[in-house]
Every structure is written in C-alpha cells, then in structure tokens.
Amino acid sequence: MSEQPGGSSETDGRPTVLLVDDDPAIRRAVSVGLELEGFAVVPASGGRAALAAVGTVRPDAMLLDLTMPDLDGLEVLRQLRADGEEVPVCVLSARDEVDDRVLGLEAGADDYVVKPFALEEVVARLHALLRRRPASQQQRVTVGDIELDPATFVAARDGHDLGLTRREFELLHLFLRHPGEVLERKVLHEEVWGYTFDPGTNVADVFVGYLRRKLEAHGGERVLHTVRGVGFVLRV
C-alpha cells in the first residue's frame, strides 16, 4: 500500500480500488480492510490527486469522499464524467441528507454510503459495482420512436440525441427490453445498480424523473408512467 497514487502497483489480478479521502486514519483503516478482502488499494489524499491517478492507475472502482480541502468530491465526479471517464464510483460521505445523496448520484456517482460505515457494507457495494455488465455487449433496441444503441452509447427519440448519463442509459435500456411491463423498484435497483437498495430510498424515482424529462424534452408524449405502490412502466 502506497501513499503515492499513479505509480505502478502489482495487483496480481486483484481489482484495484482508488481510495480518495483527506483523512489519513480513514485511508489506513479502509485500505487494510479492503486488502484483507482481496482488493488492491491505491490511496489518494485529495480530489486533485484522485484525478491525476485515474489516468495512470486505471482503477476498477473508486471510493470517494465528498468533503476535501483541495477539490470537492462532487467536482471530482463532474470532471470525471465530463471527460468520459466511466470508472464506477462509490461515495463515502458524512453528508447523510437525501438531497446530498441525490446530488452525488446526479454528479455521476454509482453508489453512496454514509459515514460511519461498516467495512462489510463497503465491500459488498464494491463487489456489486464490479459485477455490473457493460451495456455495450448487448444489441441495439428500438421501441416506437425511441432507439438505443449500446455499441455507441447513443440513445435517441425521434432522431434527437437524449444525452443520457450512464445510469440513465442503463435504466432506459432496461425499460426498452420490457415494454409494457410494470417494473418494481426492487427490479430497477438490482438490474441497474446491481444490488437491492434500502427499500426506503427514492433513488429509482429520482433517476426515472431525470430520464422522463429527457424523453419529453423535444415535445414527446409521456411514455414512462408511475404505477403507484408498484413501480414504473414504459408504454409507447
């Protein structure tokens, strides 16, 4: 384990996790725990170090604190996604309000864990992120005037590029594979995020809202409908 991100590291086939936190005690404790669980850990002490490390380390996943003195974690996420970097990111933050979680997910995080946390939960979330299968391995899908091409990561409606984020893309892909079928929130959580969320979370509702607005941005009729108490359905 090294405090110098960006250097070469022998991972012996282990998944590499970029651990970004300005608290050295947290970096040490989480690094030791993750390495005992079979991960190779590259620590970074701040947001700028994290951005510098991503291109050289090529981590399989990132654990990212939000509150850092040099560069806020939300800005790190925005820069990563703006640059087209798709490394899975799990936020580790003391900010525990729903609005904070939504901001993190909207900025490009794939998951969000509130401090203090159990290491076992972080390990489970990492395994879930690493199990995700990229949509690019699947076929083009067309339903009505909506077309999605995983090979080029392009989704369009009536010829208009929807400009989806990765999670929005995967969510639409799921709905397009099951047109007319009511999908429970539990199914969305498992298929799009890779595990079952706390049933009290509203993350599926938030992302369906984002997707719905983009689908209707050019005057298209509503096709994503809420089925109260159950989930959502795509009806074209």
C-alpha positions as CSV (number, residue, x, y, z in Angstrom):
1,M,0.0,0.0,0.0
2,S,1.5,3.3,-1.1
3,E,0.5,7.0,-0.5
4,Q,1.8,7.9,-3.9
5,P,-1.0,7.5,-6.4
6,G,-0.1,7.0,-10.0
7,G,2.9,4.7,-9.5
8,S,3.0,1.2,-10.7
9,S,1.4,-1.4,-8.5
10,E,1.4,-5.2,-8.7
11,T,-2.2,-6.3,-8.2
12,D,-1.8,-10.0,-9.1
13,G,-5.2,-9.9,-10.8
14,R,-6.9,-8.3,-7.8
15,P,-9.4,-5.5,-8.6
16,T,-7.8,-2.1,-7.9
17,V,-9.7,0.4,-5.8
18,L,-8.7,4.1,-5.8
19,L,-9.4,5.3,-2.2
20,V,-9.8,9.1,-2.0
21,D,-10.1,10.7,1.4
22,D,-8.1,13.5,3.1
23,D,-8.2,11.8,6.5
24,P,-5.1,9.6,6.8
25,A,-6.7,7.5,9.5
26,I,-9.6,6.5,7.3
27,R,-7.3,5.8,4.4
28,R,-5.2,3.5,6.5
29,A,-8.1,1.6,8.1
30,V,-10.1,1.2,4.9
31,S,-7.0,0.2,2.9
32,V,-6.1,-2.5,5.4
33,G,-9.6,-3.9,5.4
34,L,-10.0,-3.9,1.7
35,E,-6.7,-5.6,1.1
36,L,-7.7,-8.3,3.5
37,E,-10.8,-8.7,1.4
38,G,-8.8,-9.2,-1.8
39,F,-8.6,-5.7,-3.3
40,A,-5.5,-3.8,-4.3
41,V,-5.8,-0.3,-2.9
42,V,-4.3,2.9,-4.2
43,P,-4.8,5.8,-1.7
44,A,-5.2,9.4,-2.7
45,S,-5.2,12.3,-0.2
46,G,-7.5,14.7,-2.1
47,G,-9.5,15.4,-5.2
48,R,-6.7,16.7,-7.4
49,A,-4.6,13.6,-6.6
50,A,-7.5,11.4,-7.5
51,L,-8.0,13.0,-10.9
52,A,-4.2,12.6,-11.6
53,A,-4.3,9.0,-10.5
54,V,-7.3,7.8,-12.6
55,G,-5.4,8.0,-15.9
56,T,-2.3,6.2,-14.7
57,V,-3.7,3.7,-12.2
58,R,-6.8,2.8,-14.3
59,P,-8.7,1.6,-11.2
60,D,-11.6,-0.8,-11.4
61,A,-13.6,1.3,-8.9
62,M,-13.2,4.4,-6.7
63,L,-14.2,5.2,-3.2
64,L,-14.6,9.0,-2.9
65,D,-15.1,11.3,0.0
66,L,-17.0,14.5,-0.7
67,T,-15.6,17.0,1.7
68,M,-11.9,17.6,0.9
69,P,-10.0,20.9,1.2
70,D,-8.4,21.0,-2.3
71,L,-11.2,19.8,-4.6
72,D,-14.7,18.8,-3.5
73,G,-15.7,15.3,-4.4
74,L,-18.7,16.5,-6.3
75,E,-16.4,18.4,-8.6
76,V,-14.2,15.4,-9.0
77,L,-17.2,13.4,-10.1
78,R,-18.3,16.1,-12.6
79,Q,-14.8,16.4,-14.1
80,L,-14.5,12.6,-14.4
81,R,-17.8,12.2,-16.2
82,A,-17.3,15.3,-18.4
83,D,-14.0,13.7,-19.5
84,G,-15.9,10.5,-20.4
85,E,-14.3,8.5,-17.5
86,E,-16.7,5.7,-16.6
87,V,-14.9,4.2,-13.6
88,P,-17.6,3.1,-11.0
89,V,-17.6,5.5,-8.1
90,C,-19.0,4.9,-4.6
91,V,-19.2,8.0,-2.5
92,L,-18.3,7.7,1.2
93,S,-19.6,10.7,3.0
94,A,-20.8,12.0,6.3
95,R,-23.4,14.0,4.4
96,D,-26.5,11.9,5.1
97,E,-29.4,14.0,3.9
98,V,-31.5,12.7,0.9
99,D,-30.6,15.9,-1.0
100,D,-26.9,15.1,-0.5
101,R,-27.3,11.6,-1.9
102,V,-29.2,12.9,-4.9
103,L,-26.6,15.5,-5.6
104,G,-23.9,12.8,-5.5
105,L,-25.8,10.5,-7.8
106,E,-26.7,13.3,-10.2
107,A,-23.0,14.3,-10.4
108,G,-22.1,10.8,-11.6
109,A,-21.7,8.6,-8.5
110,D,-22.9,5.0,-8.9
111,D,-23.5,4.4,-5.2
112,Y,-23.5,6.4,-1.9
113,V,-22.5,5.1,1.6
114,V,-22.9,7.3,4.7
115,K,-20.2,7.6,7.3
116,P,-19.7,6.0,9.7
117,F,-20.0,2.7,7.8
118,A,-19.3,-0.9,8.2
119,L,-16.4,-2.2,6.1
120,E,-18.5,-5.2,5.2
121,E,-21.1,-2.9,3.6
122,V,-18.4,-1.1,1.5
123,V,-17.0,-4.4,0.4
124,A,-20.5,-5.6,-0.7
125,R,-21.1,-2.4,-2.6
126,L,-17.7,-2.7,-4.4
127,H,-18.5,-6.3,-5.4
128,A,-21.9,-5.1,-6.7
129,L,-20.3,-2.4,-8.8
130,L,-17.7,-4.8,-10.2
131,R,-20.4,-7.3,-11.2
132,R,-22.0,-4.8,-13.5
133,R,-22.0,-5.9,-17.1
134,P,-21.5,-3.0,-19.6
135,A,-24.5,-2.4,-21.8
136,S,-22.1,-2.2,-24.8
137,Q,-22.1,-6.0,-25.0
138,Q,-25.8,-6.0,-25.9
139,Q,-27.8,-5.4,-29.1
140,R,-29.5,-2.2,-30.5
141,V,-33.1,-1.8,-29.2
142,T,-35.9,0.1,-30.9
143,V,-39.3,0.7,-29.3
144,G,-41.7,3.1,-31.0
145,D,-39.7,6.3,-31.7
146,I,-37.0,5.5,-29.1
147,E,-33.8,3.9,-30.3
148,L,-30.9,2.8,-28.1
149,D,-27.5,1.6,-29.4
150,P,-25.3,0.1,-26.6
151,A,-22.3,-0.2,-29.0
152,T,-22.1,3.6,-29.5
153,F,-23.7,4.6,-26.2
154,V,-26.3,6.6,-28.1
155,A,-30.0,6.9,-27.2
156,A,-32.4,9.0,-29.3
157,R,-36.1,9.8,-29.5
158,D,-37.5,10.8,-32.9
159,G,-33.9,11.4,-34.0
160,H,-33.0,13.7,-31.1
161,D,-30.0,12.5,-29.0
162,L,-31.1,12.3,-25.4
163,G,-27.7,13.0,-23.9
164,L,-28.1,10.4,-21.2
165,T,-25.7,9.7,-18.3
166,R,-24.6,6.1,-17.9
167,R,-27.2,5.2,-15.2
168,E,-30.0,6.9,-17.2
169,F,-28.8,4.9,-20.3
170,E,-28.9,1.6,-18.4
171,L,-32.3,2.5,-16.9
172,L,-33.8,3.3,-20.4
173,H,-32.2,0.1,-21.7
174,L,-34.0,-1.9,-19.1
175,F,-37.4,-0.3,-19.8
176,L,-36.9,-0.8,-23.6
177,R,-36.2,-4.5,-23.0
178,H,-39.5,-4.8,-21.1
179,P,-42.0,-2.5,-22.9
180,G,-45.5,-2.6,-21.3
181,E,-44.2,-4.5,-18.3
182,V,-44.5,-2.9,-14.9
183,L,-41.1,-3.0,-13.3
184,E,-40.9,-2.8,-9.5
185,R,-38.4,-0.5,-7.8
186,K,-36.6,-3.6,-6.5
187,V,-36.0,-4.8,-10.1
188,L,-34.6,-1.4,-11.1
189,H,-32.2,-1.5,-8.1
190,E,-31.0,-5.0,-8.9
191,E,-30.7,-4.6,-12.6
192,V,-29.3,-1.0,-12.9
193,W,-27.4,-0.6,-9.7
194,G,-26.5,-4.3,-9.1
195,Y,-28.0,-4.8,-5.7
196,T,-31.0,-4.2,-3.5
197,F,-31.2,-0.7,-2.1
198,D,-32.8,0.2,1.2
199,P,-36.5,-0.1,0.4
200,G,-37.0,3.4,1.8
201,T,-34.7,5.0,-0.8
202,N,-36.1,7.1,-3.6
203,V,-33.1,6.8,-6.0
204,A,-35.2,4.9,-8.6
205,D,-37.8,7.7,-8.6
206,V,-35.1,10.4,-8.9
207,F,-33.5,8.7,-11.9
208,V,-36.8,7.9,-13.6
209,G,-37.6,11.6,-13.2
210,Y,-34.3,12.6,-14.9
211,L,-35.0,10.1,-17.7
212,R,-38.6,11.2,-18.2
213,R,-37.6,14.9,-18.6
214,K,-35.0,14.0,-21.3
215,L,-37.5,11.8,-23.1
216,E,-40.0,14.7,-23.2
217,A,-37.5,17.5,-23.8
218,H,-38.5,17.8,-27.5
219,G,-42.2,17.7,-27.1
220,G,-42.5,13.9,-26.9
221,E,-45.5,12.4,-25.2
222,R,-45.1,10.8,-21.8
223,V,-44.0,7.2,-22.2
224,L,-42.6,6.5,-18.7
225,H,-45.5,6.1,-16.3
226,T,-45.6,5.6,-12.5
227,V,-47.7,2.7,-11.2
228,R,-48.5,3.8,-7.6
229,G,-47.2,1.4,-5.0
230,V,-45.6,-0.8,-7.5
231,G,-43.0,0.8,-9.9
232,F,-42.8,2.1,-13.4
233,V,-43.8,1.1,-16.9
234,L,-42.8,2.1,-20.4
235,R,-45.8,2.4,-22.7
236,V,-45.2,3.6,-26.2
